[in-house]
Amino acid sequence: MTRIKLDDPRYYLNRHVEWLEFNRRVLEEARDLGNPLLERVKFLAITANNLDEFVEVRVSSFLQRIEHGSNEVGTDGRTAEQDLQTVSAPMQIFVRDQYKCWNEELLPALAKQSIRVLSVSQLDAKASQTAKTFYERRVAPMLTPVTVDPSHPFPHVLNKALCIAFLLRRRRGGNGKPYFGVLTVPRTLPRLLRLPSSANTIHYIFLHDIISTYAAKLYRGYEILGSAPFRITRNSNLYLEEEEARSLLEAVDLQVTQRRKGEAVRLEIDAGGPPEIVHRLVSTFELDESLVFRCKGPVNLQRLFHLYEETARPDLKYPPFSPRQVRIGHDADSMFEAIRNRDVLIHHPYESYDAVVNFLQTAAHDPRVLSIKQTLYRTSSDSPIARALLDAALKKEVTVVVELKASFDEATNIRWARSFEDAGVQVSFGLVDLKTHGKLLLIVRNDPDGKIRRYVHLGTGNYNPSTARFYTDLSLFTADQEITASVQDVFNFLTANSEQNNYKPLLVAPRDMARKCIALIDRETRHAKRGRPARIIAKMNALTDKPVIQALYRASQAGVEIDLIVRGQCALVPGLRGLSSRIRVRSIVGRFLEHSRIYYFENGDNPEVYLGSADWMPRNLYERVEVIFPLKEPELCERVCREILASYLSDTRKARILSSDGTYSRPPVPRSRYRFSVQEYLMGIANGSGDEAGNHAFRNSPVVYTQGPVAKSSATSTPDPATEDTENAAV
């Protein structure tokens, strides 16, 4: 039998194409008739937001690497130039399908519900007067028309700003030659205006239609030959020379400002725009035709978020969901005592994030608490987490590790960092060249018995109560001495670059996480070769790390059954004979954003479960400070296995199965069974209404778990690849 070479590029899917496939699965939700209509509109807006970020970061990186002459190749053997060629056509097809969804599916469906988006020509007298008054009072005073000529150069167009281009001709003089006009629409103006309408109807008009209608008042003395709304997307990567920066805070602040002025990488323009306008813009911004997108509808479909938010039709949205409230104790002493007695695991958003906020707020005001340390990667602009830290700083030692380079949240983090410094918080910005992505909160307390103890919260998601309402994540509260001591070591690493040889029982990137994850996979491989129970179930956002993928391939070849629940991009190719025939990959896109990372290893009938902030991606394993932590309590391991993982592997409603050709399809369902949704099932459990049919659905899933108890100490022994013959050798 021919030996399979695991380095062969054919065994790795292109991660950028797979990201576009993920966004297509989001688009499928916009087209899914089983979703409420306004939720479908929202899903379409989400696809536009996702594509923006893809262009701002990934397409920008392709262009920059091409400009620098880089010949570096990815795991699938493609260079940056080939990557750009590979994604260009799928992006064009995707944009075409977005507008087809809007024009042919959502607009007619909205009209049937008496919700209409009108053009100026469709307005009745009353609505027309409303639009005119709005323009004259709110819009016109803020507009600055520019005519491009020798004394007026082409204006700088901000990143993703809505603009309108005009083709002009002087009414007098000018020799009949065309002029070019540009108008930037201020960001503070609403992009969608609600109009007066009859009872039981809702009418909107897009702002650019109103401005275009009254543009003649802005360009007096000119004849408007044509116009087109357009939008430029710019390179939004941050390029920092951290070693030379006087202050990382100032350096990031400057880069965030300059982001709005980065190189142009995409042009979106109304499909009906005159060719002369398109040609002028393409020439001005020096864009390749493959990065010009002609939109058969509103430029920037993200505007549809406003339609969703401003349309008061609860019958066309998801029914309200109230998470189960989890209260740990009734005051500070009882809360910390409860955590001392046993670990607490909370599953968001099914169980409220209020427990995390209350944990920190209680600690902030508890006179027995001596110090608080926390990492902040993303949080909200009005964060109760941040406010609690400010309150605590009045009487306690508070240290906050703020990640300034959290993509697209830099400005918010900079503001909080300055507020913390003003309040006397010890602020750290982590380590040079490493983002701080681990979710850690450490509290040191002088308990009533006179003993000083550490308590920690570890999570899979950000300390952001706003996103916690629709991100699926897990939170662990523990006073376990091994874990809390290791968390303190991680903070020492972040604030002083003080490295430990071992962070056991935690897996910490970039120190040892990749090595230990591969060691855990390799241990399952050895179990399978020796005829012992061997299985891996891993849930994450993305899987692209080549060494991890190769370890999974080896495990499959040895007989390990592997189920991967990967929300986004997956470079691993499942179902290949002799290589990955025992690997199954599924993605779930639904009402909530799947964000939790769970890693299950059967370990020869002694299962281990790990949770954490890290995906199996190079950036998480080698370029960030990440933490994966074990669940030690058998009951919590059992809950994760039977309630969470088993139901995810049973989903037939929102799941898509990855084929070896890189495409996704819905799993087949026998006629005798209904389609099962894991998110709906978990909402039912949270509300105490989990139905028996749902229970049956995942009890009969293909997942097989050992029936015996999970050894409490099992999750503390991570195998060392250097000692292959010792099944549970400590690292």
C-alpha positions in Angstrom: 0.0 0.0 0.0 1.4 3.4 -1.0 2.4 5.5 2.0 0.4 8.7 2.1 2.5 11.9 2.4 0.8 14.1 4.9 2.5 17.2 3.4 0.7 16.8 0.1 -1.2 20.1 -0.6 -4.2 18.0 -1.9 -5.0 17.1 1.7 -5.6 20.7 2.8 -8.5 22.9 1.8 -7.8 26.5 1.1 -8.7 28.3 4.3 -9.8 31.5 2.5 -12.2 29.6 0.3 -13.5 27.8 3.3 -14.1 31.1 5.0 -16.2 32.2 2.0 -18.0 28.9 2.3 -18.8 29.8 5.9 -20.3 33.1 4.9 -22.3 31.2 2.3 -23.8 29.2 5.1 -24.8 32.4 6.8 -26.4 33.5 3.5 -28.3 30.2 3.5 -29.9 31.3 6.8 -31.1 34.5 5.0 -32.7 32.3 2.4 -34.1 29.8 4.9 -37.9 30.1 4.9 -38.0 28.4 8.3 -36.4 31.5 9.8 -38.5 34.6 10.7 -38.5 37.1 7.9 -36.7 40.0 9.6 -34.2 37.5 11.0 -33.5 36.6 7.4 -32.9 40.3 6.6 -30.5 40.4 9.6 -28.6 37.3 8.3 -28.1 39.0 5.0 -26.7 42.1 6.7 -24.3 39.9 8.7 -23.0 38.4 5.4 -22.2 41.9 4.3 -20.4 42.7 7.5 -18.4 39.5 7.3 -17.4 40.1 3.7 -16.2 43.6 4.7 -13.8 42.2 7.2 -12.6 39.5 4.8 -11.7 42.2 2.3 -10.3 44.6 4.8 -7.9 42.0 6.3 -7.4 39.0 4.1 -7.7 40.5 0.6 -5.6 43.4 1.9 -2.9 41.0 3.1 -2.9 39.2 -0.3 -2.3 42.5 -2.1 0.4 43.6 0.4 2.3 40.3 0.0 2.1 40.5 -3.7 3.4 44.0 -3.7 6.3 42.9 -1.5 7.1 40.0 -3.8 6.4 37.3 -1.3 6.5 33.7 -2.6 5.4 32.1 0.7 2.8 29.4 0.3 0.0 28.1 2.5 -0.7 24.6 3.5 -2.5 24.0 0.2 0.5 25.2 -1.8 -0.9 28.5 -3.0 0.9 31.8 -3.1 -0.7 35.1 -2.2 -1.3 35.9 -5.9 -2.9 32.5 -6.3 -5.0 33.0 -3.2 -6.3 36.3 -4.6 -7.1 34.6 -7.9 -8.8 31.7 -6.0 -11.1 34.0 -4.0 -11.9 36.7 -6.6 -14.5 34.7 -8.6 -16.2 33.2 -5.6 -16.5 36.7 -4.1 -18.2 38.0 -7.2 -20.6 35.1 -7.3 -21.3 35.6 -3.6 -22.2 39.3 -4.0 -24.4 38.4 -7.0 -26.2 35.9 -4.8 -26.5 38.4 -1.9 -28.4 40.8 -4.2 -30.5 38.0 -5.7 -31.5 37.1 -2.2 -32.5 40.7 -1.5 -34.2 41.5 -4.7 -36.0 38.2 -5.5 -36.6 36.8 -2.1 -36.6 39.3 0.8 -38.0 42.4 -0.9 -41.1 40.5 -2.2 -41.6 38.7 1.2 -41.4 42.0 3.0 -43.9 43.6 0.6 -46.3 40.8 1.4 -46.0 41.8 5.1 -46.6 45.5 4.1 -43.0 46.5 4.7 -41.7 48.3 1.6 -38.5 50.0 0.6 -39.5 52.6 -1.9 -37.7 54.8 -4.4 -38.4 58.6 -4.7 -40.6 58.0 -7.7 -42.9 55.7 -5.7 -43.6 58.2 -2.9 -47.0 59.8 -2.4 -47.3 63.5 -1.7 -47.0 63.2 2.1 -44.0 60.9 2.1 -42.4 63.0 -0.6 -42.8 66.1 1.6 -41.3 64.2 4.6 -38.3 63.2 2.5 -37.8 66.8 1.3 -38.1 68.3 4.8 -35.7 65.7 6.2 -33.2 66.6 3.4 -33.4 70.3 3.9 -33.2 70.3 7.7 -31.0 67.4 8.5 -29.0 66.4 5.4 -28.2 69.5 3.3 -26.4 71.4 6.1 -24.0 68.6 6.5 -23.1 67.9 2.9 -19.9 69.1 1.2 -20.1 68.7 -2.6 -16.7 68.5 -4.5 -16.2 69.1 -8.2 -12.8 67.6 -9.3 -10.8 70.1 -11.3 -7.2 71.5 -11.2 -7.9 73.5 -8.0 -10.0 70.8 -6.3 -8.2 67.4 -6.3 -10.1 64.2 -5.8 -11.1 64.1 -2.1 -9.9 61.5 0.3 -12.6 58.9 0.6 -12.8 57.3 4.0 -12.8 53.5 4.5 -16.3 52.1 3.9 -17.9 55.6 3.8 -21.0 55.9 1.6 -20.3 58.3 -1.3 -22.1 59.4 -4.4 -20.2 60.1 -7.6 -21.7 62.5 -10.2 -21.0 63.0 -13.9 -21.4 66.7 -14.5 -21.4 69.2 -17.4 -21.3 73.0 -17.0 -24.4 74.7 -18.3 -22.3 77.7 -19.4 -18.8 77.3 -20.7 -16.6 74.3 -20.1 -16.5 73.4 -23.7 -19.0 70.6 -23.1 -16.4 68.5 -21.3 -17.6 66.3 -18.5 -16.7 67.0 -14.9 -16.5 64.6 -12.0 -18.3 65.3 -8.7 -17.9 63.4 -5.4 -20.1 63.7 -2.3 -19.3 61.9 1.0 -22.4 61.1 3.1 -21.7 61.9 6.7 -21.6 58.8 8.9 -23.9 60.4 11.5 -26.8 60.5 9.1 -29.2 57.5 9.2 -28.9 55.4 6.0 -32.6 54.4 6.1 -35.5 56.8 6.6 -38.9 55.7 7.8 -41.7 57.5 6.0 -45.3 58.2 7.0 -47.7 55.5 5.7 -51.1 54.2 6.2 -52.0 52.0 9.1 -50.5 48.5 9.1 -47.9 49.5 6.6 -44.2 50.4 7.0 -42.3 52.4 4.3 -38.6 53.2 4.1 -36.4 55.0 1.7 -32.6 54.8 1.5 -30.7 58.1 2.2 -28.7 58.0 -1.0 -32.0 58.1 -3.1 -33.0 61.3 -1.3 -29.6 63.0 -1.7 -29.4 62.0 -5.4 -32.9 63.5 -6.0 -31.9 66.9 -4.6 -28.3 66.9 -5.9 -29.0 69.6 -8.4 -29.3 72.0 -5.5 -25.7 71.1 -4.6 -24.3 71.5 -8.1 -25.9 74.7 -9.3 -24.6 75.7 -12.7 -24.1 72.0 -13.7 -26.2 69.5 -15.5 -26.1 66.1 -13.8 -25.5 63.5 -16.5 -25.5 60.6 -14.2 -24.7 59.5 -10.7 -23.9 56.4 -8.7 -23.5 55.6 -5.0 -20.2 53.9 -4.3 -18.1 52.7 -1.4 -14.4 52.1 -1.1 -12.9 49.4 1.2 -9.4 50.0 2.5 -6.6 48.0 4.0 -7.4 47.8 7.7 -4.5 45.7 8.9 -2.4 47.3 11.6 1.3 47.4 11.0 3.2 48.2 14.1 6.9 48.4 14.9 6.3 47.6 18.6 10.0 47.4 19.6 10.5 51.0 18.4 7.2 52.4 19.5 7.5 54.9 22.4 4.1 53.8 23.6 2.1 50.9 22.4 -1.0 52.8 23.3 -0.1 55.8 21.2 1.1 53.6 18.3 -2.1 51.6 18.1 -4.2 54.8 18.5 -2.3 56.3 15.5 -2.7 53.2 13.4 -6.5 53.1 14.1 -6.7 56.6 12.8 -4.6 55.8 9.7 -6.8 52.7 9.0 -9.4 55.0 7.6 -6.7 56.1 5.0 -5.3 52.7 4.0 -4.8 51.6 0.4 -8.0 51.0 -1.5 -8.7 47.3 -2.1 -12.4 47.1 -3.2 -14.9 49.3 -5.0 -18.6 48.7 -4.6 -20.8 50.7 -6.9 -24.4 50.8 -8.0 -24.8 48.5 -11.0 -26.6 51.2 -12.9 -23.8 53.7 -12.6 -22.5 55.2 -15.9 -19.4 53.5 -17.3 -17.5 56.8 -17.2 -18.0 57.0 -13.4 -16.9 53.4 -12.9 -13.8 53.9 -15.1 -12.8 57.1 -13.3 -13.1 55.5 -9.9 -11.2 52.4 -10.9 -8.4 54.6 -12.4 -8.3 56.9 -9.3 -8.1 54.1 -6.8 -5.9 51.8 -9.0 -8.0 48.8 -8.6 -8.1 45.6 -10.6 -11.4 44.8 -12.3 -11.7 41.6 -10.2 -12.1 43.8 -7.1 -14.9 46.0 -8.5 -18.3 44.8 -7.4 -21.5 46.1 -9.1 -24.4 46.1 -6.7 -27.9 45.6 -8.0 -29.4 47.2 -4.9 -28.3 49.3 -2.0 -24.5 49.7 -1.8 -23.6 48.2 1.5 -26.2 45.7 2.6 -25.1 46.2 6.2 -27.7 49.0 6.2 -30.3 46.4 6.5 -29.4 46.1 10.2 -31.4 49.4 10.5 -34.4 47.9 8.8 -34.3 45.0 11.3 -33.9 47.2 14.3 -36.4 49.9 13.4 -39.2 47.6 12.2 -41.5 46.8 15.2 -42.8 43.5 14.0 -42.1 41.0 16.7 -44.1 38.4 14.8 -41.3 38.5 12.1 -38.5 38.0 14.6 -37.3 35.2 16.8 -39.5 34.9 19.9 -37.8 36.6 22.9 -35.5 34.3 24.8 -34.7 34.8 28.5 -31.7 32.9 29.7 -31.8 31.0 32.9 -30.5 33.0 35.8 -27.7 31.4 37.8 -27.0 32.9 41.2 -23.9 31.7 43.0 -24.6 32.5 46.6 -26.6 35.4 48.0 -23.7 37.5 49.2 -19.9 37.6 49.0 -19.2 35.0 51.7 -21.7 32.5 50.4 -20.6 33.1 46.7 -16.9 32.3 47.4 -17.9 29.5 49.7 -19.9 27.9 47.0 -17.0 28.1 44.5 -14.7 26.6 47.2 -17.0 23.7 47.6 -17.3 22.8 43.9 -16.6 24.2 40.5 -19.4 26.0 38.7 -19.9 25.8 34.9 -22.3 28.1 33.1 -23.4 27.8 29.5 -24.1 31.1 27.7 -26.4 32.4 26.4 -28.7 29.7 27.7 -27.6 30.6 31.2 -27.2 34.3 31.9 -23.9 36.2 31.7 -25.1 38.1 34.8 -23.3 35.5 36.9 -20.0 36.6 35.5 -20.8 40.3 36.0 -22.1 39.6 39.5 -18.9 37.7 40.4 -16.7 40.6 39.5 -19.0 43.3 41.0 -19.3 41.4 44.2 -15.5 41.0 44.4 -15.1 44.7 43.6 -17.1 45.7 46.7 -16.1 42.9 49.0 -13.7 44.2 51.7 -12.1 40.8 52.0 -10.9 40.8 48.4 -7.3 42.0 48.2 -6.6 42.1 44.5 -8.1 41.5 41.1 -6.4 40.7 37.8 -8.2 40.4 34.5 -7.6 40.2 30.8 -9.7 42.2 28.4 -9.7 41.4 24.7 -13.1 42.7 23.6 -15.7 44.4 25.7 -18.5 46.9 25.2 -18.3 50.7 25.3 -20.5 50.8 28.3 -19.1 47.7 29.9 -20.3 46.8 33.5 -17.1 44.6 33.7 -14.9 47.7 33.1 -16.9 49.8 35.5 -16.6 47.2 38.2 -12.8 47.2 37.7 -12.8 51.0 38.1 -14.8 50.7 41.3 -12.5 48.1 42.7 -9.4 50.3 42.0 -10.6 52.7 44.7 -9.7 50.2 47.5 -7.9 47.2 46.0 -4.9 46.3 43.9 -6.3 45.9 40.3 -4.3 44.8 37.3 -5.9 44.7 33.8 -4.2 43.3 30.7 -5.8 45.2 27.8 -5.3 43.9 24.3 -5.0 47.0 22.2 -4.9 45.1 18.9 -8.2 43.3 19.2 -9.3 43.7 15.5 -11.9 46.5 15.0 -12.2 47.0 18.8 -9.0 48.9 19.3 -10.7 52.3 19.8 -12.9 51.0 22.6 -10.0 49.3 24.3 -7.9 52.4 24.1 -10.6 54.5 25.8 -10.9 51.9 28.6 -7.1 51.6 29.0 -6.9 55.4 29.6 -9.8 55.3 32.0 -8.1 52.5 33.9 -4.8 54.4 34.1 -6.6 57.5 35.4 -8.3 55.5 38.1 -5.0 54.0 39.3 -5.4 50.5 37.8 -2.1 48.9 36.8 -2.6 48.5 33.1 -0.5 46.1 31.0 -0.7 45.7 27.2 0.7 42.2 27.2 3.7 41.0 25.3 5.4 42.3 22.2 4.2 40.5 19.1 1.6 38.4 21.0 -2.0 39.3 21.3 -3.6 38.5 24.7 -6.7 36.4 23.8 -7.0 34.2 26.9 -10.1 34.9 29.1 -8.9 35.1 32.7 -10.1 36.7 35.9 -8.1 36.1 39.2 -9.4 37.2 42.6 -7.3 37.0 45.8 -9.3 37.0 49.0 -8.7 36.8 52.7 -11.5 34.4 53.7 -13.3 34.4 57.0 -11.2 31.4 58.3 -8.1 33.7 57.9 -6.7 31.8 54.8 -5.8 33.7 51.7 -7.2 31.9 48.7 -7.4 32.5 44.9 -10.6 32.2 42.9 -10.7 32.4 39.1 -13.1 32.7 36.2 -12.0 31.1 32.9 -14.0 31.4 29.8 -14.2 30.6 26.1 -15.7 34.0 25.2 -15.0 37.7 25.7 -15.8 39.7 28.8 -18.6 41.4 26.9 -22.1 41.1 28.3 -23.6 42.5 25.1 -22.3 39.8 22.8 -22.8 37.2 25.5 -26.5 37.4 24.8 -26.0 35.8 21.4 -22.6 34.0 21.5 -22.5 30.4 22.8 -19.7 30.2 25.3 -18.8 28.5 28.6 -17.7 29.9 31.9 -15.9 28.1 34.7 -15.6 29.4 38.3 -13.1 27.5 40.4 -10.9 27.7 43.5 -8.9 24.6 42.5 -5.4 25.3 43.8 -3.6 23.9 40.8 -5.6 25.9 38.3 -5.6 29.2 40.3 -1.8 29.0 40.8 -1.3 28.4 37.1 -3.6 31.3 36.3 -1.4 33.6 38.4 1.6 32.3 36.6 0.0 33.3 33.3 -0.6 36.8 34.6 3.1 37.0 35.6 3.9 35.9 32.1 1.7 38.7 30.7 2.9 41.5 32.9 6.5 40.6 33.5 7.3 38.1 30.7 8.1 35.7 33.5 8.0 32.3 31.9 7.4 29.0 33.7 8.6 25.7 32.5 5.1 24.3 32.9 1.7 25.7 33.4 0.1 22.4 34.3 -2.9 21.7 34.3 -3.4 24.6 31.8 -2.4 24.6 28.2 -0.9 28.0 27.4 0.0 29.4 24.0 2.5 30.1 22.7 4.4 28.2 25.4 3.1 24.6 25.2 -0.5 24.6 23.9 0.3 23.3 20.4 2.6 20.6 21.7 0.1 19.4 24.3 -2.8 19.4 22.0 -0.9 17.3 19.5 0.2 15.1 22.4 -3.5 14.5 23.4 -4.3 13.6 19.9 -1.3 11.2 19.6 -2.3 9.6 22.9 -5.7 8.7 21.3 -3.7 7.3 18.4 -1.8 5.0 20.7 -4.9 3.9 22.5 -6.5 2.9 19.2 -3.5 0.9 18.1 -3.7 -1.0 21.4 -7.3 -1.7 21.1 -8.5 0.7 23.8 -11.4 3.1 23.6 -10.2 6.1 21.5 -12.3 9.0 20.4 -11.9 12.7 19.8 -14.7 15.3 19.7 -13.6 18.9 19.2 -15.7 22.0 18.8 -14.1 25.2 17.7 -14.4 28.2 15.4 -11.7 27.2 12.9 -9.2 24.4 12.1 -6.3 25.4 10.0 -3.1 24.4 11.8 -1.1 21.9 9.7 0.7 20.0 12.5 -2.7 19.5 14.3 -4.4 18.4 11.1 -1.6 15.9 10.5 -2.0 14.5 14.0 -5.7 14.1 13.3 -5.0 12.3 10.1 -2.6 9.9 11.9 -5.2 9.3 14.5 -7.9 8.5 11.9 -5.5 6.1 10.2 -4.9 4.4 13.5 -8.7 3.9 14.0 -9.7 6.8 16.2 -13.2 8.0 15.6 -13.1 11.8 15.3 -16.0 14.3 15.2 -15.2 17.9 14.5 -17.7 20.7 15.0 -16.1 23.6 13.2 -18.2 26.8 12.8 -16.0 28.5 10.2 -13.0 27.5 8.1 -11.7 24.0 8.1 -8.6 23.1 6.1 -8.8 19.4 7.0 -10.2 17.2 4.3 -12.6 14.6 5.8 -13.7 11.2 4.4 -10.6 10.3 2.3 -9.9 6.6 2.2 -6.7 5.6 4.0 -6.3 9.1 5.5 -9.4 10.6 7.0 -12.2 8.1 6.6 -12.9 8.2 10.3 -13.1 12.0 10.5 -16.4 13.8 10.2 -16.7 17.6 10.1 -19.9 19.6 10.7 -20.7 23.3 10.9 -23.6 24.8 12.7 -24.9 28.3 11.9 -28.0 29.4 13.7 -29.7 32.0 15.9 -26.6 32.2 18.1 -23.0 32.5 17.0 -21.2 29.3 17.9 -18.1 30.5 19.8 -17.3 27.9 22.5 -14.2 25.7 22.2 -14.6 22.2 23.6 -12.1 19.4 23.3 -13.0 15.8 24.4 -10.6 12.9 24.5 -11.8 9.4 25.4 -8.4 8.4 26.7 -8.9 4.7 26.9 -12.1 4.8 29.0 -10.9 7.7 31.2 -12.3 10.7 29.4 -10.9 14.2 29.6 -12.6 17.5 28.7 -10.9 20.8 28.0 -12.4 24.2 27.3 -10.7 27.4 26.2 -10.3 30.5 24.1 -8.1 28.9 21.4 -9.0 27.4 18.0 -6.6 25.0 16.3 -5.2 27.8 14.1 -1.6 29.0 13.8 -2.5 32.5 15.1 -4.1 31.0 18.3 -1.4 28.4 18.9 1.7 30.4 18.1 0.9 34.1 17.9 -1.3 34.8 20.9 -1.4 34.2 24.6 -4.2 31.6 24.9 -5.4 29.3 27.7 -7.2 26.0 27.5 -8.2 24.6 30.8 -9.5 21.2 32.1 -12.8 20.3 33.6 -11.9 18.3 36.7 -15.4 17.8 38.2 -16.9 14.5 36.8 -20.4 16.0 36.9 -19.3 18.9 34.7 -17.5 16.6 32.3 -20.7 14.5 32.1 -22.8 17.6 31.4 -20.6 18.8 28.6 -20.5 15.3 27.0 -24.1 14.3 27.3 -26.0 17.6 27.2 -23.8 19.7 24.9 -21.6 17.6 22.6 -24.1 14.8 22.0 -26.8 17.3 21.0 -24.5 19.2 18.7 -23.7 16.0 16.9 -27.4 15.2 16.6 -28.3 18.6 15.0 -30.0 18.1 11.6 -31.7 21.5 11.4 -28.8 23.9 11.3 -25.9 21.6 10.7 -24.0 21.3 7.5 -21.7 18.4 6.7 -18.3 19.0 5.1 -17.5 16.8 2.1 -14.1 15.9 0.8 -14.5 18.4 -2.1 -14.8 21.3 0.4 -18.6 21.8 0.0 -21.2 21.6 2.7 -24.6 20.0 2.7 -27.4 19.4 5.2 -27.4 16.0 6.9 -30.0 13.5 5.6 -33.0 12.9 7.9 -35.1 9.7 7.7 -38.8 10.5 6.9 -39.8 9.1 10.3 -37.8 11.8 12.2 -38.1 15.6 12.3 -35.1 17.9 12.0 -33.5 18.6 15.3 -32.0 21.9 16.3 -29.4 21.9 19.1 -29.8 25.6 19.8 -33.6 25.3 20.1 -33.1 22.2 22.3 -30.7 24.0 24.7 -33.1 27.0 24.9 -35.8 24.5 25.9 -33.6 23.1 28.6 -32.8 26.6 29.9 -36.5 27.4 30.0 -37.4 24.1 31.5 -39.3 22.9 28.4 -36.9 20.5 26.8 -39.2 18.1 25.0 -38.8 14.3 25.1 -38.5 14.2 21.3 -35.4 16.3 21.6 -34.0 14.1 24.4 -34.5 11.1 22.1 -32.8 12.8 19.2 -29.5 13.1 20.9 -29.7 10.0 23.1 -29.7 8.1 19.8 -26.9 10.1 18.3 -23.8 8.4 17.0 -21.8 9.5 20.0 -20.6 6.8 22.3 -19.4 7.6 25.8 -18.1 5.4 28.5 -20.7 4.8 31.2 -18.3 4.8 34.1 -17.5 7.9 36.1 -14.9 10.4 34.8 -11.8 10.2 36.9 -11.4 13.5 38.7 -7.7 13.5 38.3 -7.6 12.5 34.7 -7.7 16.0 33.2 -4.6 17.0 35.0 -2.3 14.5 33.2 -1.4 15.7 29.7 0.8 13.3 27.8 4.3 14.3 26.7 5.1 13.4 23.0 8.6 12.7 24.2 7.4 9.8 26.3 5.2 7.9 23.9 5.2 4.7 25.9 3.9 6.3 29.1 0.1 6.8 28.6 -0.4 9.5 31.2 3.1 10.9 31.6 3.0 14.4 33.1 4.4 17.2 30.9 
